[in-house]
C-alpha cells in the first residue's frame, strides 16, 4: 500500500469530542470525593494580619479548613518551577504572612460537595494590611516597591548575548519602544485535578501537558519514591502552554486527601482561572535598528524587561527564548540582546502559544517596518535585501542557535504572489488618493522559530499483540495535537499494516517509565521519530518469526512495507503478513526506542495580512490572511492546517483584541469572558494557506514543529497591517492590542 503519511486523515479523537463523549478530569471525580475551594486574596500586596475560620466549622458539609500554618513543613513550600530563576523568591502552597497578587490561595476549604465548599469559603474572614502594589515593570526594576524584602536580588532572571552592536557606522538609526501585552491562554477546560491514596501510593488525575512533569513535582512535594506516585491524564480541554506543570492548588490535593482519608477534587471556576492560571507574553521591548539607505540592516539591539508576575513561573525564563530568535530571518552583521525578568504584584506569568518566540518575531518585524518607513522603501524589498541565503545553512546566529534549513525569500515570494501584493498596493494607493474612510492596510511578517528545544527523556514503544493489533505506547500528553491519529499513521506506514490495526496509548505514568512535557512544538519530530525507530526495530524482531513461517533463514527474509508482508528476497510471491507473524508469537512482542534527535529545528514562513480600518470609529477588520508556514515534512495535512489555523487565531487575537488588564492598584479587570474578549470565528476570515515543505535532517521524519508557527507569523503581520493603514496620519507605531479605542485615539491624535 502507498504511504499514508502526507495524506489527510480525519482525527480519530474528534467524534467523541464533538458529541460530548470526551473524558475529562471533572467527569472522572468519584462520588465519594470531597471538594476543595480556595479562599483567595482580594489584595494585590498586603500583610496577612489574621484569618478567622470560626464560622466555617458550623457550615453544612464542611470536612476541614486549612491555612498555611496547618500544613506539614515539607508540603508548605512550592518549589521553584524552573532552574536558573531566583529561588529566594519563595512561594508557599497557601499564602503565609504576605499576599502578592489578587487570586493567591490563602485558605483551603473542603466539603462534601462544591456548593457547600463555596458557601463555607464565603464565611472565612481575612484581615489584610495593604502594602504598595507593584504593577509597572520599570518600577520593579528600580526597586520602588519590594515584593521580597531582605533577599539579595530583586530580579527573577537575566540573560544577554556576549556582544553588543555598534551603531556609529550606520547611516540610518531608528529607535522605538514596544509593549507586548499579557494574554490569557483561556483553555476551555480550566485547571482540574483530584487525588486519592491506595495505601502509601498517591494516585492523581490531572489536566496537564506533561504527566511525568506532574509526577516529578508530586514526588518532591510529598517526599515520595517514583513507584509511590501514579499520574493519570485523561482528555485535556486545551492548554496552550498554561498547564505546563502542577500548580499549588493542585499539588496540595494529595496532602488534603491523606489528612481527610478520602479523595479530594479541585475544579476551578472561570474567574479563578483568569486570576490564577499562568498567562503569557508581557514584555517591554526597546529596539534600535541601524543600516544604510540602500536597505541593508547592519546592526540591531533588543532590550527586554519581562513581567514575571508575583512569583517565578516559566515566564521569567522566556526571555531566553526571545533571545534565541531575536535576529529572525535576517543576516545582521552585529546584533545584541539584553533581558531582565522582574516580579510584579500580579498573577504569576507563564507561557502561551509560542512562549518567547512570537515576542522575538514581533520585535524584529516591527523594527524592519520602522526601518523601511524611515528610508522610504517597500517593506517587502527591505526584507529581501536582508534575508539569510538558502545556501547559508546550517547557520549560527548571534544568540548561538544553529538554524537547520530554510528558504525565506521563497516563502515571502509565495505569500506575496498568492496575496496579489502589487494589486493590493495599487488599490491602497487609489483609496488614499480618493480619501476613502475605509483605510486599507497591508502587513508583512517573515519569521523563523525554534522547536524541539528540549530533547531526550521521552518514551515510545511499539507492541505487536498475538491478535495482530499493534499498540503505540508513548509518554506524550496530547491536548489538541491529534496524537491519537498521527501516532498510528506513523506506525502503520513503517509496518505496512492497515491504520485501524494500530492504537495509541498514553497519559498514564504506569504505562511509561519516563516522559517530557508535550509543548514547544516537539512531539511529532521527537516522539514521532521514536515511533519510526521502534517500528523499524519491531520489523527486525519479527524477521525470525516470519522466517520460521517461511521455512527460511532470517538473513534471507525481507520486509515489504508497501504490502505489509515478509518474503524471501527475490520471491515476493510467497509471503506472510503481520497477522500470521502475530499468530506465531508466544506472547506480545514489544520494542522500545532509544532514538535521540540531532538537534533543534527551525520552522519558518511568511504571512501577509490585509485589514480595513474604519477611520471614523477605529474598528479594524481582518479581511485576508495569507500564510506560508514551512515546518518540514507534513505528516497529516488536515492536522497540520488545523494547527496553523489555531496558531493564526492566537496571533490575530493578540494583535487586535486580547489583553489581561490590571488597574493602578494591581486589581485584575479582565476576570471573565465578558471582560476578556476571546477571539472566535466571527472575527476571522478564511485563511489562505500555501503549502511549503523544507525537510530537516535532524530527525527521522524530516518534520519540524508546527503548533506555534501560525502565532509567530500572524501577530506581527496583523499589527504591521494596522500601522500601515494609519501611515497617512503619520502613525509609525501602535502597541497591541489594536482595539477600536486605541486606533481611533491614534487617528485623532495624528489627524
C-alpha positions in Angstrom: 0.0 0.0 0.0 1.3 3.6 -0.7 2.5 5.7 2.2 -0.3 7.1 4.3 2.0 9.9 5.5 1.4 13.2 3.8 -2.3 12.4 3.2 -5.3 13.9 5.1 -6.7 11.5 7.7 -9.6 12.5 9.9 -8.8 12.8 13.5 -9.9 9.7 15.5 -10.5 11.7 18.6 -12.9 14.2 17.1 -16.1 12.2 17.2 -16.0 11.8 20.9 -15.1 15.4 21.4 -17.8 16.7 19.1 -20.5 14.5 20.5 -19.8 15.2 24.2 -18.2 11.9 25.0 -14.8 13.3 26.0 -13.5 12.0 29.3 -12.1 14.9 31.3 -11.0 15.2 34.9 -14.3 16.6 36.1 -16.1 13.6 34.5 -14.0 11.1 36.5 -14.3 12.5 40.0 -15.6 9.6 42.2 -18.9 10.2 44.0 -17.2 9.8 47.4 -14.7 12.6 46.7 -14.6 15.7 48.8 -14.3 19.1 47.0 -11.9 21.9 47.6 -12.5 25.6 47.2 -9.7 28.1 47.9 -10.2 31.4 49.6 -8.0 33.7 47.5 -6.6 37.1 48.2 -8.6 40.2 47.4 -5.5 42.3 47.8 -2.6 42.6 45.3 0.0 43.1 48.0 -0.7 43.0 51.7 0.3 41.6 55.1 -1.9 38.8 56.4 -2.9 40.1 59.9 -5.4 37.3 60.7 -7.5 34.6 59.2 -10.8 33.9 61.0 -12.4 30.5 60.1 -14.6 30.0 63.2 -17.8 30.4 61.3 -16.8 27.7 58.8 -17.0 24.8 61.2 -20.8 25.1 61.5 -21.4 25.3 57.8 -23.1 22.2 56.3 -20.9 19.5 54.8 -17.6 21.1 55.8 -14.9 18.5 56.4 -11.9 20.8 57.1 -10.5 24.2 56.7 -6.7 24.8 56.4 -4.3 27.6 56.3 -0.5 27.6 55.7 0.0 27.1 59.5 -1.8 23.8 59.3 0.4 22.3 56.5 3.3 19.9 57.2 6.6 21.8 56.8 7.7 19.6 53.8 4.5 20.3 51.9 4.2 24.0 52.8 6.6 25.4 50.2 6.0 25.3 46.4 9.3 24.5 44.6 10.8 27.0 42.1 9.4 25.6 38.8 12.3 26.4 36.5 16.1 26.1 37.0 18.2 29.3 36.9 15.5 31.6 38.3 15.7 33.4 41.6 15.0 30.7 44.2 15.0 33.3 47.0 11.5 34.4 45.9 9.9 31.6 47.9 6.2 30.8 47.4 4.2 28.8 49.8 1.3 26.5 48.9 -1.0 28.7 50.9 -0.1 32.3 51.5 1.9 32.9 54.7 2.4 36.4 56.2 2.2 38.3 52.9 0.0 38.0 49.8 1.4 39.2 46.5 -1.4 39.1 43.9 -5.2 39.1 43.7 -6.2 35.4 43.5 -3.4 33.9 45.6 -4.7 31.0 47.7 -4.9 31.7 51.4 -7.3 29.1 52.8 -8.4 25.7 51.6 -12.0 24.8 52.4 -13.0 21.1 52.0 -16.6 20.0 51.9 -18.8 17.1 50.7 -19.8 19.0 47.5 -18.6 22.0 45.6 -21.6 24.2 46.5 -21.1 23.6 50.3 -17.4 24.3 49.9 -18.0 27.6 48.1 -20.6 28.7 50.7 -18.3 27.9 53.5 -15.4 29.7 51.8 -17.6 32.9 51.8 -17.6 32.7 55.6 -13.8 33.0 56.0 -12.7 36.4 57.2 -9.2 37.6 56.2 -7.8 40.8 57.7 -5.2 42.5 55.5 -2.8 45.4 56.0 -2.4 46.8 52.4 1.1 47.3 51.1 2.0 49.3 48.0 1.1 47.4 44.8 3.6 46.8 42.0 2.3 46.8 38.5 4.9 48.6 36.5 7.9 46.6 35.4 10.3 49.5 35.3 9.2 50.5 38.8 10.0 46.9 39.9 13.4 47.2 38.2 14.1 50.4 40.1 13.2 48.8 43.4 10.4 51.3 44.1 8.4 48.5 45.8 10.0 45.3 47.1 7.8 42.2 46.9 10.5 40.2 48.6 12.4 42.5 51.1 15.5 41.1 52.6 16.7 38.9 49.6 19.9 39.6 47.7 18.4 40.1 44.2 15.0 41.6 43.4 15.1 40.3 39.8 13.9 36.9 38.7 16.3 36.2 35.8 18.8 37.8 33.4 20.3 36.9 30.1 22.3 38.6 27.4 24.4 37.9 24.3 28.2 38.1 24.5 28.5 41.1 22.2 26.5 44.3 21.7 26.3 46.2 18.4 27.9 49.5 17.5 25.7 51.9 15.5 28.3 54.5 14.8 28.8 53.3 11.2 25.1 53.2 10.5 23.7 55.8 8.0 20.2 55.4 9.5 19.3 54.5 13.1 15.7 54.0 14.3 14.7 53.5 17.9 11.4 52.5 19.4 9.7 51.0 22.4 7.1 48.2 22.0 4.8 46.8 24.6 3.9 43.1 24.1 0.9 42.7 26.3 0.0 39.8 28.6 -2.6 37.3 27.4 -4.6 34.5 29.0 -4.3 31.1 27.5 -8.1 30.7 28.2 -8.4 27.0 27.7 -12.0 25.7 27.5 -11.2 23.4 30.4 -9.8 25.3 33.3 -7.4 23.7 35.8 -8.6 20.5 37.4 -7.4 17.6 39.5 -8.2 15.0 42.1 -6.1 12.9 44.4 -6.5 9.8 46.4 -4.3 7.2 48.2 -4.0 3.5 47.6 -2.1 2.5 50.7 1.1 4.6 50.6 0.6 5.3 46.9 -0.6 8.7 45.6 -2.9 8.5 42.6 -3.5 11.8 40.9 -5.8 12.7 38.0 -4.9 15.9 36.2 -5.4 18.1 33.2 -1.8 18.7 32.1 0.6 18.9 29.3 3.0 16.5 31.0 2.0 13.6 33.2 5.6 12.9 34.1 6.3 16.5 35.0 3.5 16.4 37.4 4.7 13.1 38.8 8.1 14.5 39.4 6.7 17.6 41.2 4.4 15.5 43.4 7.3 13.2 44.3 9.3 16.1 45.5 6.5 17.9 47.3 5.2 14.8 49.2 8.6 13.1 49.6 7.6 10.0 47.7 9.5 7.5 45.6 8.7 7.0 41.9 6.7 3.8 42.5 4.6 5.7 45.0 3.1 8.1 42.5 0.7 7.4 39.6 -0.4 10.3 37.5 -3.3 9.8 35.0 -4.1 12.4 32.4 -7.4 11.8 30.5 -8.7 14.1 27.7 -7.5 17.7 28.2 -9.6 20.6 27.1 -6.8 22.8 25.8 -3.7 24.3 27.4 -1.6 26.4 25.0 1.3 26.3 27.5 -0.6 27.3 30.6 -0.8 23.7 32.1 2.9 23.2 31.8 3.2 22.0 35.4 1.4 21.3 38.6 0.1 24.5 40.4 0.0 24.8 44.2 -3.8 24.4 44.3 -3.5 21.0 42.6 -0.3 19.9 44.4 -2.0 20.3 47.8 -4.7 17.8 47.0 -2.6 14.8 47.9 -2.0 16.2 51.4 -5.6 17.1 51.9 -6.7 13.6 50.7 -4.4 11.9 53.2 -5.5 14.2 56.0 -9.2 13.6 55.4 -9.0 10.0 54.3 -10.9 10.4 51.1 -10.4 11.6 47.6 -10.1 15.3 47.2 -11.0 17.2 44.0 -10.5 20.7 42.8 -12.2 22.0 39.7 -11.7 25.8 39.3 -14.2 28.2 38.0 -13.5 30.6 35.1 -12.8 33.7 37.3 -10.4 31.7 39.4 -8.7 30.6 36.2 -8.4 34.1 34.9 -6.8 35.2 38.1 -4.7 32.1 39.0 -3.8 30.4 35.8 -0.4 31.3 34.4 -0.7 33.8 31.5 1.7 34.6 28.7 3.7 37.4 27.0 4.3 40.6 29.0 7.4 42.4 27.7 8.7 45.9 27.3 10.9 45.9 24.3 13.4 48.6 23.4 14.7 48.2 19.9 17.4 50.0 17.9 17.9 49.1 14.3 20.5 50.7 12.0 21.7 50.4 8.5 22.1 52.1 5.2 19.7 53.9 2.9 20.0 51.2 0.3 18.1 48.9 2.7 20.9 47.0 4.3 20.4 46.4 8.0 23.8 46.3 9.8 23.0 46.5 13.5 20.2 45.5 15.8 19.8 45.8 19.6 16.8 44.4 21.6 16.5 45.1 25.3 13.6 43.3 27.1 12.0 43.7 30.5 9.9 40.7 31.2 6.9 40.6 33.6 7.2 37.5 35.8 4.2 38.2 38.0 4.3 37.7 41.7 6.4 34.5 41.8 8.8 32.9 39.4 7.0 30.7 36.9 8.1 29.9 33.4 7.7 33.4 32.0 10.7 34.6 34.0 12.8 32.3 31.8 11.2 33.1 28.5 13.5 36.0 27.6 16.0 33.2 26.9 13.6 32.0 24.1 13.2 35.6 22.8 17.0 35.9 22.8 17.3 32.6 20.9 15.3 34.0 17.9 15.8 37.8 18.2 17.5 38.3 14.8 14.8 36.3 13.0 15.4 35.5 9.3 18.0 38.2 8.7 21.7 38.4 8.2 22.7 41.2 10.6 26.4 41.8 11.0 26.2 43.0 14.6 23.3 42.2 16.9 22.9 42.3 20.7 20.3 41.3 23.3 19.8 42.0 27.0 16.9 41.0 29.2 15.8 41.1 32.8 12.8 39.5 34.3 11.1 41.3 37.3 8.3 40.5 39.7 5.1 42.4 39.9 2.1 42.0 42.2 0.1 40.2 39.5 -0.8 36.6 38.7 2.4 34.6 38.2 3.2 34.7 34.5 3.6 31.5 32.5 3.8 30.5 28.8 1.3 31.0 26.0 1.5 29.6 22.5 4.9 30.4 21.1 6.5 31.2 24.5 9.0 33.9 23.8 9.3 33.3 20.0 6.3 35.5 19.0 7.7 38.2 21.1 11.0 38.0 19.2 9.3 37.9 15.8 7.1 40.9 16.7 10.1 43.0 17.8 12.2 42.3 14.7 9.3 42.5 12.3 8.1 45.8 13.7 11.7 47.1 13.7 12.1 46.2 10.0 8.9 48.0 9.1 10.1 51.1 11.0 13.4 51.0 9.2 11.7 50.6 5.8 9.5 53.6 6.6 12.5 55.7 7.6 14.3 55.0 4.3 11.0 55.2 2.3 11.4 51.7 0.9 8.8 49.0 0.4 8.9 46.7 3.5 9.0 43.6 1.2 12.1 44.9 -0.6 13.9 45.6 2.7 13.2 42.0 3.8 14.5 40.6 0.5 17.8 42.6 0.8 18.5 41.2 4.3 17.3 37.5 4.2 19.8 34.8 5.0 20.6 32.9 1.8 19.3 29.3 1.3 23.0 28.2 1.0 23.8 29.7 4.4 22.5 26.6 6.3 23.3 25.4 8.8 23.6 28.9 10.1 24.9 30.0 13.6 23.2 33.2 15.0 24.3 35.8 17.4 22.4 34.0 20.2 24.1 30.7 19.5 21.3 29.0 17.6 22.1 26.6 14.7 19.4 27.0 12.0 18.9 23.8 10.1 17.3 24.7 6.8 15.2 27.5 5.3 14.4 29.5 2.2 13.0 32.7 3.5 12.7 34.6 0.2 10.9 31.7 -1.3 8.3 31.8 1.5 7.8 35.6 1.1 7.6 35.4 -2.7 4.9 32.6 -2.4 2.9 34.7 0.1 3.2 37.9 -1.9 2.2 36.2 -5.2 -0.8 34.5 -3.5 -1.9 37.7 -2.0 -1.6 39.7 -5.2 0.7 42.2 -3.4 1.2 44.6 -6.3 -2.5 44.8 -6.9 -3.1 45.4 -3.2 -0.7 48.3 -3.1 -2.3 49.8 -6.2 -5.8 49.5 -4.5 -4.4 51.0 -1.4 -2.9 54.0 -3.3 -6.2 54.6 -5.1 -8.2 54.6 -1.8 -5.8 57.0 -0.2 -6.0 59.3 -3.3 -9.8 59.2 -3.2 -9.9 60.0 0.6 -11.7 56.8 1.5 -12.7 56.4 5.1 -12.1 52.6 4.8 -8.4 52.7 5.4 -6.6 49.7 3.8 -3.5 48.3 5.4 -1.1 45.6 4.2 1.2 44.0 6.7 4.1 41.5 6.2 5.8 39.2 8.6 8.6 36.8 7.7 9.7 34.6 10.6 11.7 31.7 11.9 11.1 29.9 15.2 12.7 27.2 17.2 11.1 23.9 18.1 12.1 20.8 20.0 14.2 22.9 22.3 14.4 20.0 24.8 15.4 16.6 23.5 15.7 13.4 25.5 13.6 12.0 28.3 10.7 10.8 26.2 9.4 7.3 25.8 8.0 5.4 22.9 7.5 1.7 22.2 5.6 -0.4 19.7 4.0 -3.7 20.7 2.6 -6.4 18.4 -0.1 -8.4 20.1 -0.9 -12.0 19.3 -4.2 -10.9 17.8 -2.4 -8.8 15.2 -3.1 -5.4 16.8 -0.2 -3.0 17.2 -0.1 -0.7 20.2 2.0 2.5 20.1 2.8 3.5 23.7 4.2 7.0 24.2 4.7 9.5 27.0 3.2 12.3 25.1 0.3 14.1 26.7 -1.9 15.5 23.9 -4.3 18.4 24.4 -5.4 19.0 20.9 -2.5 17.9 18.7 -4.1 14.8 17.2 -1.6 12.3 18.6 -4.2 9.5 18.6 -4.3 9.8 14.8 -0.8 10.7 13.9 1.0 8.1 16.0 -0.9 5.2 14.4 -0.3 6.8 10.9 3.5 6.7 11.6 3.5 3.1 12.8 1.2 1.9 10.1 3.4 3.5 7.4 6.6 1.8 8.6 5.0 -1.6 9.2 2.8 -1.5 6.1 -0.4 -2.5 8.0 -3.9 -1.1 8.0 -4.3 2.0 10.1 -7.2 0.5 12.0 -4.9 -2.2 13.3 -2.9 0.4 15.3 -3.9 2.1 18.5 -2.1 4.8 20.5 -1.9 4.6 24.3 -0.5 7.1 26.8 -1.4 9.6 29.6 -0.6 7.2 32.4 2.8 7.2 34.1 2.5 3.5 34.9 2.5 2.8 31.1 5.7 4.7 30.5 8.8 4.8 32.7 9.7 8.4 31.7 8.4 11.4 29.8 8.7 15.0 28.9 6.2 17.8 28.6 4.1 17.9 25.4 4.9 21.5 24.4 7.3 23.6 22.4 6.1 22.0 19.2 8.3 19.0 19.9 6.1 15.9 19.8 5.9 14.8 16.1 9.6 15.2 15.5 10.8 13.6 18.7 8.1 11.1 19.8 7.1 10.6 16.1 10.7 9.8 15.2 11.0 7.4 18.2 7.9 5.6 16.8 9.6 5.3 13.4 12.7 3.8 15.2 10.6 1.5 17.4 8.6 0.3 14.4 11.8 -0.5 12.4 13.1 -2.4 15.4 9.9 -4.3 15.6 10.4 -5.3 11.9 13.8 -6.6 12.8 12.4 -8.6 15.8 9.7 -10.0 13.6 12.0 -11.3 10.9 13.0 -14.6 12.7 9.3 -15.4 13.3 8.5 -14.7 9.7 11.5 -16.8 8.6 10.2 -19.7 10.6 6.9 -19.5 8.9 8.5 -19.3 5.5 11.0 -22.1 6.4 13.9 -19.8 5.5 16.8 -18.2 7.1 16.1 -14.9 8.8 19.0 -13.4 6.9 17.2 -14.2 3.6 13.9 -12.6 4.6 13.0 -9.0 3.9 10.1 -6.8 4.9 7.9 -5.2 2.3 6.3 -2.1 3.8 4.1 -1.5 0.9 2.5 -4.9 1.1 2.8 -5.2 4.9 4.4 -8.6 4.4 7.6 -10.7 4.7 9.1 -12.8 2.0 12.3 -14.3 0.9 14.4 -11.8 -1.0 13.6 -12.1 -4.7 10.5 -14.3 -4.3 7.7 -12.0 -3.2 5.0 -14.4 -4.5 5.2 -16.4 -1.3 4.8 -14.2 1.8 3.4 -13.9 5.3 1.7 -10.9 6.8 1.7 -9.3 10.2 -1.4 -11.3 11.3 0.4 -14.6 10.6 3.5 -13.3 12.4 1.4 -12.3 15.4 -0.3 -15.7 15.5 3.2 -17.3 15.6 4.2 -15.4 18.7 4.2 -16.9 22.2 3.2 -13.5 23.6 3.2 -9.8 22.8 6.4 -8.6 21.0 7.3 -5.1 22.3 10.2 -2.9 21.2 11.3 0.3 22.8 13.1 3.2 21.1 16.2 4.9 22.3 16.4 7.4 19.4 17.6 10.9 20.1 17.1 13.8 17.7 20.0 15.5 16.1 19.1 19.0 17.4 16.5 21.7 17.4 14.6 22.5 14.3 13.5 25.8 12.8 10.2 26.2 11.0 9.8 29.4 9.0 7.3 31.2 6.9 5.8 34.4 5.7 2.4 36.0 6.4 0.5 38.7 4.6 -2.4 40.4 6.4 -4.9 42.8 4.8 -7.0 44.9 7.1 -9.7 47.6 6.8 -9.8 50.3 9.4 -12.8 52.5 9.8 -11.4 56.0 10.1 -14.4 57.2 12.0 -14.7 54.5 14.6 -11.3 52.9 14.7 -12.7 49.4 14.1 -10.3 47.0 12.5 -11.5 44.2 10.2 -9.0 41.5 9.2 -10.0 41.0 5.5 -7.4 38.5 4.4 -4.6 36.4 6.0 -2.3 34.7 3.5 0.2 32.3 5.2 3.1 30.2 4.1 4.2 28.0 7.0 7.1 25.6 6.3 7.5 23.0 9.0 9.4 20.4 7.1 7.7 17.2 6.1 3.9 17.3 6.6 2.6 14.1 8.2 -1.1 14.8 8.0 -2.2 17.9 6.1 -5.5 18.1 7.8 -4.0 18.2 11.3 -1.2 20.4 10.0 -3.6 23.0 8.7 -5.7 22.8 11.9 -2.6 23.7 13.9 -1.8 26.6 11.6 -5.4 27.8 11.9 -5.3 27.8 15.7 -1.9 29.4 15.7 -3.0 32.2 13.4 -6.1 32.8 15.5 -3.9 33.2 18.6 -1.7 35.7 16.8 -4.7 37.7 15.5 -6.2 37.7 19.0 -3.1 39.3 20.4 -2.8 41.8 17.6 -6.4 43.0 17.8 -8.3 42.0 20.9 -6.9 40.1 23.9 -5.1 41.7 26.9 -5.0 40.9 30.6 -5.6 44.3 32.2 -4.7 45.5 35.8 -5.5 48.8 37.3 -3.1 51.0 39.2 -3.6 49.0 42.4 -2.9 45.7 40.6 -6.6 44.7 40.6 -7.4 42.4 37.6 -10.0 43.9 35.4 -10.4 41.1 32.9 -11.6 38.2 35.1 -14.2 36.5 32.9 -15.1 36.2 29.2 -17.3 39.2 29.4 -14.3 41.4 30.1 -11.7 39.4 28.3 -12.7 39.0 24.6 -11.6 35.6 23.5 -11.3 35.5 19.7 -13.8 33.4 17.7 -14.5 32.5 14.1 -16.7 35.6 13.8 -13.7 37.8 13.9 -11.6 35.8 11.4 -11.6 35.4 7.7 -11.0 32.1 5.9 -7.2 31.8 6.0 -5.4 31.3 2.7 -2.7 28.7 3.3 0.1 27.8 0.9 1.9 24.6 1.4 5.7 24.6 1.5 7.9 21.7 2.8 11.6 22.0 3.5 12.6 18.9 5.4 15.1 18.9 8.2 17.9 16.3 8.6 17.7 16.3 12.4 15.1 13.6 12.9 13.8 10.5 11.1 10.7 12.2 9.7 12.1 15.4 8.3 9.4 17.2 10.3 9.6 20.4 12.3 7.1 21.6 14.9 4.0 23.4 13.7 1.8 24.0 16.8 3.0 27.6 17.3 4.2 28.7 13.9 0.9 30.4 13.0 1.1 32.5 16.1 4.7 33.6 15.5 3.9 34.7 12.0 0.4 36.2 12.3 0.9 38.5 15.3 3.4 40.9 13.6 1.7 40.7 10.2 -1.6 42.0 11.5 0.0 44.6 13.7 2.1 45.8 10.7 -1.1 45.9 8.6 -2.9 48.2 11.0 0.1 50.5 11.4 0.3 50.6 7.6 -3.3 51.6 7.3 -2.7 54.5 9.7 0.5 55.7 7.9 -1.3 58.6 6.1 -1.9 60.1 9.5 1.8 59.9 10.4 1.4 57.0 12.7 4.6 55.0 12.8 3.8 52.5 15.6 0.9 51.5 17.8 1.0 48.9 20.6 -1.2 45.8 20.7 -4.0 45.1 21.1 -5.2 47.4 18.3 -8.6 47.9 19.7 -11.1 50.4 18.2 -10.5 52.8 21.0 -6.7 52.7 20.7 -6.9 53.0 16.9 -9.4 55.8 17.0 -7.4 57.7 19.5 -4.3 57.4 17.3 -6.2 58.8 14.4 -7.5 61.7 16.5 -4.0 62.4 17.9 -2.4 62.5 14.5 -5.3 63.7 12.4 
